[in-house]
C-alpha cells in the first residue's frame, strides 16, 4: 500500500524550526504564518514552504483549506506554537499583562473548526497546563473534542529525545483518524547529549570576536566590568562566587538572591539550560561558556536548539545581528522536536492503516 503524503501548514511559524523538523522527517511543508516579516527568508529558504506575513486573527479557514492539495491518500496537518509569552511565569506576576494574547490559542481552535485537518499538533510552555491557565488549555482541548478529535498531551523533557538542553515543552497531538500519542523517549539519562558533545570542538573565541569561517559563531563584546565578572566565575559557578566589589546592587538585595544562574557558566557534561531570546548575554541566565570568558555565540545557541550548521538564518550571513539571531533561535521550536512530532504522526498513520 502506498504511504499517505503528509501536508503541513504551520501557524506562528517563526523561522521554521517545527516545519524544518517535519520536513526532515519527510513531510511536505506547504506554508507558515507569522507576524514577524523578517522570518520570511529563513522560513522559505529552509523549509520550502510559502511564508505569509499575517495576523492569525485575520486568517480564514478557507485560505488554509486552499493550501492543501486535498488529494486522495493525503493527510492534512495543522501545526502551531502560539507565542508562549502570555503563558510564562513572568506574565502571571506582571500586573500589566495583555489578556488579549490568550486569544491566539482560541484563534488556533477557531481555525481547527473551520479547516477540519486530519491531525493537529500544538506545542507550548508547560505553564499552560498549570492551574491558572487550565481553562485556556481546557477550552482548546474542548474545541478539538467537539470536532471529534482524539488527543493526548504531555510535558516533554527535551533531553529525553536527544535535544541538548533542559527545555520542557507541552506537546499536544490530536487526530480525527484514531488514537495518537508521542513516540517513546529515545535517550536515557546516561545518554543525554551534552554541552561538550555539541560545542566542545568549536573554535575558541574571545568576547566580541567572530569566527572567520563561520559568521554565526560570534559572541557579544563585554564591558571591562563584565569581563572581570565572567573571569571571576568558576566552572559551573555564577555571580554567587564573585567578590563583593563585583556584585550588582540587585544581587545584594533579598529578592535578587533567587536568580542563582544569572551570569553563570554552563557545565560540559550536562545538557545546556533552555535557550531564550536573550541567550547570547551572560546577564540573562547560565549562558556563559564553560571555560572561555564570554557568553555563548549565536552558533552555539543554534546548535543547542538542534539547528544544523547548514540552516540559513540571514540572506547576508557576513553581517549577523546578534539580537535578531538570538530572538529567532530562542523563539524557535527545536527542529529535533519537530522530527519527534512528525515520527509520532507517521507511527499513528501506520497504525491506523494496518
N, C-alpha and C positions, 0 to 999 in steps of 0.2 A: 504494500500500500504506500502510495506517495505521501511523504510527510507534509502536513499543512504549512503554508507560508505564514509567517507571523509579521504583521504590520503594526508599527508603533507610532503614536502621537504623544508627545511629551509636553505636559503643561509645566510652567515655571522651570524651563529647561536650563537656564543659565548657559554656561559654556559647553554643556553636553556630557557631563560625567555619567549620568544614568543612561542616556541614549548610547554613548560610546560603549559602555559595558554590554548593553544589549546587542549592539551591532557586532561586537566581538564574539558574542555567542551565536551569531548567525541571523539575527532578526533584521527586518527591513525597516529602517528609520525613515518615516515619511516627513515629519515636521516637529518643530518645537516652538513654543510660545514663551515670550518673556518680555518684561517691561524695561530691561536694560539693553538698549540697542547695541551697545558696544560688544555684546556677547556674540553678535551675528557671525563675525569672521571665524571664531573658534568653533562655534556650533556647526556651521555649514561645512567648514574645511575638514573637520574630524569625523563627523557623523554621517555626512552625505544627505542629511535631512534639510528641508527648507525652514529657514528661520522667520518667524512672524513677530515683529515688534508690536505687541498689542496687549492691552489690559485684559486679563481673563474675564473681567466683568462684561467686556464688550464682545467676547467670543460667543458665537452661537453653535448649537448642536449641528445645524445644517452645514456650516462651513467645515466642521471637523468631519462629519459624515462624508462629505465630498472628497476628503483627502484619501480615504480608504478605497481600495480597488473594488471591494465588495464582490470579489470573485469567489466561486465555489472553492472549497478546501483552503480558505484563508481565515486566519484568526486575527481579530482586531483587538489591540491592546491600547488602553488609555492609561498613561502613566503620569506621575507628577509628585513633586515635593513642594507643597505650599510653603512659602517662606516661613522659617521657623522662629524668627524674632518675636512674634507676638506670643509664642508658646514657651519662651525661655523663662528661666527662673528670675532673671532680671526684670522681665516685663511684669512680673507679678509683685514686685516690690516698688515699681515705678508708678507713682500716682498719675502720671501724665500719659500712660499707655493709650494707644489708639485701639479701642474696642472694634472699630470697623475692620481691622486687619483679620479678625477671626472670620470675616465673611469670605475670605479666599478659599477656605475649606468648604464652605457652603456652595461657593461657585463651582468647585470641583464636583460636588454632589449633584448640582443642577445639570452640569454637562453630562455626567454619567446617565442621568434620567433621560436626557434628550438624545444621546448618541446610542445608548444600549450596547456598549462594546462587549465583546465576549469575556474579556479579562480586564480587571482594574488593578493597578498597584499604586500604593501611596507610601511614601517614606517621610518620616518626620522625627523630631526630637522626642525622647521618651516622656518628657513632661506633659505631652499632650494626653497621656493616659492617666496622669495624676488626678487626684480628686477635684482640684479646682477647674480642670479642663475636661473632665469626663463627659460633660454634657456636649461639648463641641465634637469630640470624637464619637460619642454616642449618637449624635444626630447624623453624622456622616455614615456610620455603620447602619443606622436605621434606614437611611435613604437607599443604601445598597440592598438591604434585606427586602425593602418594599418592591424592589425591581427583581427579586428572586435570585440574588447572588448568594452563593455560599462563600464564606470568608474565614480567614484566620489572621490575627495579627500578633506580633511578638516583639519584644525588645531584643535586638541583636547586639552582641558584644563583638565588635569588628575583628579583633584578633582571632576569634574562633573560625573566621573564614579567610584567614591569610592576609588581612589588612593590617599593616604595621603601625596601628595607633589605637589608643584606648577609647576610641569613639563608640558611643552607644546610640543606636537609632531604632525607632519603631518602624517596622515594615509590615504593611498590610497587603494581603493578596486576596482578591475576590474573583469568582468565576460564575458565569451562568451555565457552565458546562458540567459542573460537578464539584466535588471536594478538592480543595487546593491547599497546599502548605509549602513552607520554605524547606529547601533541602537541609539535611543534617549538617552540622558543623564539620568543617574539613580539617581543622587543626586542634590538637590538644595543647594544653598549656606549655608543655615542654617543646612544642613545635612552633610556637608563635614566632612570627617574623619580627626581627628586632631592628633597632636603630642601626646597629653595626651592619646587619645584613643589607640595609638599604643605602646608607650613605658612607659606610666605612672606607670605601675605596675612591671617593670623590676627591678631586684636587683640593688641597687646603687653601683657605682664604683668610685674609685679614679683614677686619671691619672696614666696610666701604669698598671692598675690591669686587671685581668681576672676573670670572674665568675667561681667558682669551678664546677658548674653544667652545664655550657654552654660555651665551649671554644671560640665560635664565639662572645660571649658577652665580648669583650676585647677592650680596648682603648689604645691609644698611650700615652707613657710617655711624660712629659713636662719638659723643662728646667726650672730652677729657675725663669728666667725672664718671660717665657711664662706662668708659673703658676701664677706669680704676675699679668700678663695681664688679664688672664681669671678671676682671683679673683676681678679685678678692673672693670670687665664688668658687668653692672647691667642686670637684667632680661629684655630680648628683646633688649639690647643695643649692642654696638660694640666698636671698637677702638676709635671712636669719643668721647667716655665717659671717656677715660683714662686721668690721669695727664700727663703733658708734658714729664716727665722723662721716661715714658714707651713707648712713641711713636716711631715707626720705622722712619728712615730717609725718606723713600718714602712717608709716610703719611703726612710729613710736607711740601712736595712739592705740587704745584698746581695740577699736574696730578694725584697724589695719593688720592686726596680728593674724587674722584668719586667712589672709592671702599668702599662704606659705610657698606657693610655687612661683610667684612673681619674681622675675629676674633669675629664675632657676636654670640649671643645666640639665639636659637630658642624660639618660643612662644608656650605655652602649647595648647591654644585653637584655633590654626590655623594649616593648613597643613604645613609640613616641606618644606624647599626650595628643589630645584631639586638636587637629588643625582648625584654626579660626580665621576670620578675615584680617586679624592683626598678628598672624603667626610669624611674621618676619621682624617683630620688635621684641627686644629682650624684656621690656617692661610690661608685657601683656600676658605673661604666663611662663611655663617652663619651656621656653623657646631658645634657650642658649645652647650652642653646640656643646657636646660632651667635654671636649678638651680645648677647642680653639676659642679665642677670646672674641666672640661675636655671636650674633643671633643666627639662626638657620637662614639659608638662602632660599630664594623662590623655587629653585630646582629641588632642593631638599624637601620643601613643603609639598611640592607636586608629587614627588616620589612617595612620600608618606601617604598621600591621598591615592596612590596607585595609578597616577597618570604616567604613561610610558614616556620615554625621552623623545619619542617621535611626535608627541602631541604638539600641535601648533596653537599657541595662545594669542599671538600677535602677528599681523602681516609683516611688521618690521621688528624682528627679534634682536636687532642691534641696539634698539632704543626701548628697553624694557622699563615700564613703570612698575616699581616695586609695590606701590599702594594698590594699583589696579590688579597686578598679578596675585597679590595676597587675597584680595577680595574675591577674585574669580575662583581661586583654589579653595579658600576657606568655605565659600558658599556651596561648593560642588558636592554632589553625591559621588563617593569614591567609585570609579569605574568598576573595580572588582566587586563592589556590592551590586552594581547593575548586572554584572555577569551572574552573580549568585541568584538574583531575582529571575533573570532570564532562564537559567538552568532549572529553577523551580517550575517555571511555566512550561518548559519543554517536558519535564517529568510528568507534569499534570496532563499535558496533551497526550503523551504516550499512554498514560494510564487509562484515559477515557476512550482511547481508540482501540485498546485491547479488549 
